[in-house]
């Protein structure tokens, strides 16, 4: 019989962080328990003041963090770090801690593995491992389920299909109407030359530039804009597309696209992408098999990057199983 560890996933109010943790937990294929964490005002204090304590956590969440303590804690983001360290302390050091993204220097030595994005360009400590992009919940099984649901709805668009996955502005960089229009024109022209249909989705950050892209798509298309009613077809796009074009402003969207087993072209003009995101795109091109979108052609070789599986493999080395 195989002994598997008891796992807690710390899930706070950052949906992106939670998705990354759940993706890793699911990839391990071991049973896990989700622990929802709600913070109080003290959570804004720096971690070196919070220490390995729950003083930044609301009472109801504290009630859910009781013995028996887990064998493994998976967490992400700075604010979960004191909670994870508290659990390790209460377990007398038995619980192993795995952190997605660096929690900060305070107490970092308490973590057994810290997965640091390659684009952070950080010098690694002994317990830190580089990851390209970010973990996610894209799996072959979920893609197969999405394909069964969505393929009939896209049938009238013909083949091939180009998924155009659009993010938008970030804190430091603008996604202008001009950029959006150029991207829409280029994808539309490529689709027309291939006799292809387009699967277009925008995000909250696309904002007013979204309509500029939509207006340029004249080939057969299925368009889902941020806030549209109905089921989100995102997984259906990843599953059914023959080619994917994705904007390089989102680590998550690029990572998910590169895990779909399709040729991926990343749209990453210098005036749209921060230096940090540019490093991420470069890593995905050089090490993950993605291509840069130049407006003239699409990548033709499937990307081969699934950081979630890589992370799960590293975690399993912490728990040699007994037969």
C-alpha positions in Angstrom: 0.0 0.0 0.0 1.3 3.5 -0.9 1.3 6.0 2.0 0.5 9.5 0.8 0.9 12.7 2.7 -1.9 14.7 4.3 -2.0 18.0 2.4 -3.4 21.5 3.2 -3.7 24.1 0.5 -3.9 27.7 2.0 -6.5 29.7 -0.1 -6.7 33.4 0.6 -8.5 36.2 -1.3 -6.0 36.3 -4.2 -7.7 34.2 -6.8 -4.5 33.9 -8.9 -2.5 32.6 -6.0 -5.2 30.1 -5.1 -5.4 28.8 -8.6 -1.7 28.2 -8.7 -1.8 26.3 -5.4 -4.8 24.2 -6.4 -3.2 23.4 -9.8 -0.1 22.1 -8.0 -2.2 20.1 -5.5 -4.2 18.5 -8.3 -1.1 17.7 -10.2 0.2 15.7 -7.2 -2.8 13.5 -7.5 -2.9 13.1 -3.7 -5.9 13.9 -1.6 -5.8 17.5 -0.2 -7.9 19.8 2.0 -8.5 23.5 1.1 -8.1 25.9 4.1 -9.7 29.2 3.4 -7.8 32.1 4.9 -9.4 35.5 5.7 -7.2 38.3 7.0 -7.6 41.1 9.4 -5.9 44.5 9.4 -2.7 43.2 11.0 -2.0 41.1 7.8 -0.7 44.4 6.3 2.2 44.4 8.7 5.5 43.1 7.3 6.2 39.4 7.8 9.2 40.0 10.0 6.7 41.4 12.6 4.0 38.8 12.1 6.5 35.9 12.5 5.1 32.4 12.6 1.8 33.5 14.1 -1.8 33.9 13.2 -2.3 37.4 14.4 -3.1 38.6 10.9 -5.8 36.0 10.4 -9.5 36.3 11.3 -10.9 34.1 14.1 -13.0 31.9 11.9 -10.0 31.0 9.7 -8.0 30.3 12.9 -10.6 27.8 14.0 -9.9 25.8 10.8 -6.2 25.5 11.5 -6.1 22.9 14.2 -4.4 19.5 14.9 -4.0 17.0 13.4 -1.4 18.9 11.5 -0.7 18.1 7.8 2.4 16.6 6.3 2.5 19.2 3.6 1.3 22.8 3.2 1.1 24.5 -0.2 0.9 28.2 -0.2 1.5 31.3 -2.4 2.0 34.9 -1.8 3.5 36.9 1.0 0.5 37.0 3.3 0.2 33.2 3.6 3.8 32.8 4.7 3.2 33.5 8.4 0.3 31.0 8.4 2.4 28.3 6.8 5.2 28.9 9.3 2.7 28.8 12.2 1.5 25.3 11.0 5.1 24.1 10.8 5.8 25.4 14.3 2.8 23.7 15.7 3.6 20.4 14.1 7.0 20.6 15.8 8.7 21.0 12.4 7.1 17.9 10.9 5.0 19.7 8.3 6.8 20.4 5.1 6.2 23.8 3.5 6.1 24.5 -0.2 5.7 28.1 -1.4 4.8 29.3 -4.8 6.6 32.7 -5.4 9.0 34.1 -2.9 7.5 34.9 0.5 10.1 37.5 1.4 13.3 37.0 3.4 11.7 36.8 6.9 11.4 33.1 7.7 12.2 31.9 4.2 14.5 29.3 5.7 11.4 27.6 7.2 10.2 26.6 3.7 11.3 23.2 2.3 10.8 24.4 -1.3 10.3 27.9 -2.7 9.5 28.1 -6.4 10.8 31.3 -7.8 9.8 32.7 -11.2 12.7 32.7 -13.6 11.8 36.2 -14.6 12.4 37.5 -11.1 16.1 37.2 -11.9 16.9 36.2 -8.3 20.0 34.6 -6.9 18.7 31.3 -5.5 19.1 30.0 -1.9 19.5 26.3 -1.2 15.7 25.8 -0.8 14.7 27.7 -3.9 14.0 26.3 -7.4 13.4 28.3 -10.6 10.1 27.9 -12.4 9.3 29.2 -15.9 6.0 31.0 -15.8 3.5 30.0 -13.2 1.6 26.8 -12.2 -2.0 26.5 -13.3 -5.0 24.1 -13.5 -4.7 23.2 -17.2 -4.6 19.4 -17.5 -5.1 16.9 -20.3 -8.3 15.7 -18.6 -9.8 19.2 -18.3 -8.9 20.0 -21.9 -10.6 16.8 -23.1 -13.7 17.7 -21.2 -13.7 21.2 -22.6 -13.1 19.9 -26.1 -16.2 17.6 -25.9 -18.3 20.6 -24.7 -17.1 23.3 -27.0 -16.0 21.6 -30.3 -19.6 21.3 -31.6 -20.1 25.0 -30.9 -17.1 26.0 -32.9 -17.7 23.5 -35.8 -19.2 26.1 -38.1 -16.0 28.2 -38.0 -14.1 25.5 -39.9 -10.5 24.6 -39.4 -7.9 25.6 -38.5 -8.8 27.7 -35.5 -6.7 30.5 -34.1 -7.3 31.3 -30.4 -6.5 35.0 -29.7 -6.1 35.4 -25.9 -5.8 39.1 -25.0 -4.8 40.6 -21.7 -4.1 44.3 -21.6 -2.6 47.2 -19.6 -0.4 46.6 -16.5 0.6 48.9 -13.8 3.5 50.4 -15.8 2.5 49.7 -19.4 -0.4 50.8 -21.6 -2.3 48.5 -24.0 -3.4 51.2 -26.4 -6.2 51.2 -29.0 -3.5 51.4 -31.7 -1.8 48.2 -30.4 -5.1 46.4 -30.1 -6.1 47.4 -33.6 -2.7 46.2 -35.1 -3.0 42.9 -33.2 -6.5 42.3 -34.5 -5.6 43.2 -38.1 -2.6 40.9 -38.1 -4.4 37.9 -36.6 -7.3 38.5 -39.0 -5.0 38.6 -42.0 -3.3 35.4 -41.0 -6.6 33.7 -40.4 -7.9 34.8 -43.8 -4.7 33.5 -45.5 -5.2 30.1 -43.8 -9.0 30.0 -44.2 -9.1 29.9 -40.4 -11.6 30.8 -37.8 -10.8 32.9 -34.8 -11.6 32.3 -31.1 -11.2 35.6 -29.4 -11.3 36.4 -25.6 -10.4 39.6 -23.8 -9.8 40.3 -20.2 -10.7 42.9 -17.6 -7.4 44.7 -18.3 -8.1 45.0 -22.1 -10.6 47.7 -21.2 -11.6 50.0 -24.0 -9.0 48.5 -26.4 -11.1 45.4 -26.6 -13.5 46.8 -29.1 -10.7 47.8 -31.4 -9.6 44.2 -31.7 -13.2 43.0 -32.2 -13.7 45.5 -34.9 -10.8 44.1 -36.9 -12.0 40.4 -36.9 -13.9 39.9 -40.1 -13.3 36.1 -40.6 -15.7 33.6 -39.0 -15.2 34.0 -35.2 -16.4 33.2 -31.8 -15.9 36.2 -29.6 -16.1 36.4 -25.8 -15.5 39.7 -24.2 -14.8 40.3 -20.5 -18.1 40.6 -18.7 -20.2 38.8 -21.4 -23.0 36.6 -20.0 -22.9 32.9 -20.3 -20.2 30.3 -19.8 -16.6 31.3 -20.2 -15.1 29.4 -23.2 -11.5 29.9 -22.2 -10.7 26.2 -21.6 -12.6 25.4 -24.8 -10.4 27.8 -26.7 -7.2 26.2 -25.3 -8.6 22.7 -26.1 -10.0 23.3 -29.6 -7.5 25.8 -31.1 -4.9 24.7 -33.6 -2.8 27.8 -33.0 -2.7 30.1 -30.0 -1.7 33.8 -30.0 -1.5 35.3 -26.5 -0.4 38.6 -25.2 2.7 38.6 -23.0 1.4 40.8 -20.2 0.0 37.8 -18.3 2.2 35.1 -16.8 -0.8 33.0 -16.1 -2.3 33.2 -19.6 1.1 32.5 -21.2 1.7 29.5 -18.9 -1.7 28.1 -19.5 -1.4 28.5 -23.3 2.0 26.8 -23.3 0.5 23.8 -21.4 -2.3 23.2 -24.0 -0.1 21.2 -26.4 -0.5 23.7 -29.3 1.8 26.1 -31.1 1.9 29.3 -29.1 2.9 32.8 -30.4 3.4 35.5 -27.8 2.6 39.1 -28.7 5.1 41.1 -26.7 6.0 44.5 -28.1 8.5 46.4 -26.0 6.2 49.3 -25.4 3.5 47.0 -24.0 5.6 44.6 -21.9 7.5 45.4 -18.7 11.1 44.3 -18.3 9.9 41.5 -15.9 7.3 40.2 -18.4 9.9 40.5 -21.2 12.2 38.1 -19.2 9.2 35.8 -18.8 8.5 35.8 -22.5 12.2 35.2 -23.3 12.3 32.2 -21.0 9.1 30.7 -22.6 10.6 31.1 -26.1 14.1 29.8 -25.2 13.1 27.0 -22.8 9.4 26.3 -23.4 9.1 26.2 -27.2 6.9 29.2 -27.6 7.4 31.7 -30.5 7.3 35.4 -30.7 4.4 36.8 -32.7 5.7 39.0 -35.4 2.4 39.6 -37.2 3.6 37.7 -40.3 3.4 34.1 -39.3 2.3 31.8 -36.5 4.5 29.4 -34.6 4.1 25.8 -35.9 5.8 23.7 -33.3 3.7 22.9 -30.1 5.0 24.5 -27.0 6.4 22.0 -24.4 6.1 23.8 -21.1 4.1 22.6 -18.1 5.6 24.1 -14.9 2.8 22.6 -12.8 3.9 19.1 -13.5 7.6 20.1 -12.9 6.7 21.5 -9.5 4.7 18.4 -8.6 7.6 16.2 -9.4 9.9 18.3 -7.2 7.5 18.1 -4.3 7.2 14.3 -4.6 10.9 14.0 -3.9 10.1 15.3 -0.3 8.0 12.2 0.3 9.6 8.9 -0.8 6.6 6.6 -0.8 6.6 3.1 0.8 5.2 0.2 -1.2 
